[in-house]
Amino acid sequence: MSTLFEGAGFLFGTIVGFYNRQIIQLLKRLGVIKLGTHGFCENMESTEEYNIWLGGDGQKKVSFRFHIEAQADLTKFLDPSSDGFLRWDFMDGSYVDLPKVADNLKIERGYIKLVLYRALIYEFYFAGKDRKRYRYYGAKNLWQLNQLKAWTELKGEVKEVESGKKVLDSMTFFGKVSFIQTLIPFLLSMRIR
């Protein structure tokens, strides 16, 4: 029964996506809209009390932070049949900071994906100072009453790519020190081209 609903959902998304593309293309040709890209910068970070390092030298508390520069092609972002639907991809300038592993090291690739009414998924990859590759995966749980908390707290983990071994349990925050001091630069970083 669930397969039937999944199939119907896929068909519906494909049809809606097709019509959305046609409408967007028509509006672009008429000069009514000019879709380009949407981008922003974001910092997620936390102190030692929120992160547990599970590496080879035993459990210990560590700080963790990352900075992202993200961008979305609005034509794909608004198209339910596109692989870029409700997705921002990381750009150059994104980096991660994790003691002993990555000191402001470049994020190789990553994305943020909005799952409507449920979650905001973050996934990215980076190479550590130890030459191992790591994967971060986290989610902001949007399905809760406190929406400020939902959009500003990100629970996640870091794993070694090759072994699959989890090395960090983390909780990072947007605007933990001062929400207003973080929010204003975030809003000013948004751009549509």
PEBEL-V607315 format. One record per backbone hydrogen bond with DSSP energy under -1.0 kcal/mol. NH is the residue of the N-H (numbers start at 1). CO is the residue of the C=O. E is the energy in kcal/mol with one decimal. If there is no record, write none. Layout:
# PEBEL-V607315
NH&CO&E / NH&CO&E
This chain:
# PEBEL-V607315
5&1&-1.7 / 6&2&-2.6 / 7&3&-2.6 / 8&4&-2.3 / 9&5&-2.5 / 10&6&-2.4 / 11&7&-2.4 / 12&8&-2.6 / 13&9&-2.6 / 14&10&-2.3 / 15&11&-2.4 / 16&12&-2.9 / 17&13&-2.5 / 18&14&-2.3 / 19&15&-2.3 / 20&16&-2.8 / 21&17&-2.5 / 22&18&-2.1 / 23&19&-2.5 / 24&20&-2.9 / 25&21&-2.7 / 26&22&-2.3 / 27&23&-2.6 / 28&24&-2.2 / 29&25&-2.5 / 30&26&-2.1 / 31&28&-1.0 / 32&27&-2.0 / 33&27&-1.1 / 38&72&-2.3 / 39&191&-2.6 / 40&70&-2.0 / 42&68&-2.2 / 44&66&-2.6 / 45&173&-2.0 / 46&64&-1.9 / 50&47&-1.8 / 51&48&-1.2 / 52&169&-2.3 / 53&60&-3.8 / 54&167&-3.1 / 58&55&-1.3 / 60&53&-1.4 / 62&51&-1.3 / 64&46&-1.9 / 65&97&-2.0 / 66&44&-2.7 / 67&95&-2.7 / 68&42&-2.9 / 70&40&-2.9 / 71&89&-2.3 / 72&38&-2.5 / 74&36&-2.3 / 77&73&-2.9 / 78&74&-1.8 / 79&76&-1.3 / 82&79&-2.1 / 85&82&-1.3 / 86&77&-1.8 / 87&84&-1.6 / 88&112&-2.7 / 89&71&-2.9 / 90&110&-2.5 / 91&69&-3.0 / 94&91&-1.2 / 95&67&-2.1 / 96&105&-2.5 / 97&65&-3.1 / 98&102&-3.4 / 101&98&-2.1 / 102&98&-3.1 / 105&96&-2.0 / 107&94&-2.3 / 108&125&-2.2 / 111&123&-2.5 / 112&88&-2.6 / 113&121&-2.4 / 114&86&-2.9 / 115&119&-3.2 / 118&115&-2.5 / 119&115&-2.0 / 120&140&-1.6 / 121&113&-3.0 / 122&138&-2.9 / 123&111&-2.2 / 124&136&-2.0 / 125&109&-2.4 / 126&134&-2.0 / 128&132&-3.2 / 129&101&-3.4 / 131&128&-1.8 / 134&126&-3.3 / 135&159&-2.6 / 136&124&-3.2 / 137&157&-2.3 / 138&122&-2.6 / 139&155&-2.4 / 140&120&-2.2 / 142&118&-2.1 / 144&142&-1.5 / 147&145&-1.4 / 150&146&-2.1 / 151&147&-2.0 / 153&149&-1.8 / 154&172&-2.9 / 155&139&-1.5 / 156&170&-2.5 / 157&137&-2.0 / 158&168&-1.9 / 159&135&-2.4 / 160&165&-2.6 / 161&133&-2.7 / 164&160&-1.9 / 167&158&-3.0 / 168&158&-1.5 / 169&52&-2.1 / 170&156&-3.0 / 172&154&-2.7 / 173&45&-2.3 / 174&152&-2.4 / 182&178&-1.6 / 183&179&-3.0 / 184&180&-2.1 / 186&182&-1.7 / 187&183&-2.8 / 188&184&-2.4 / 189&185&-1.4 / 191&39&-2.2 / 193&37&-2.4
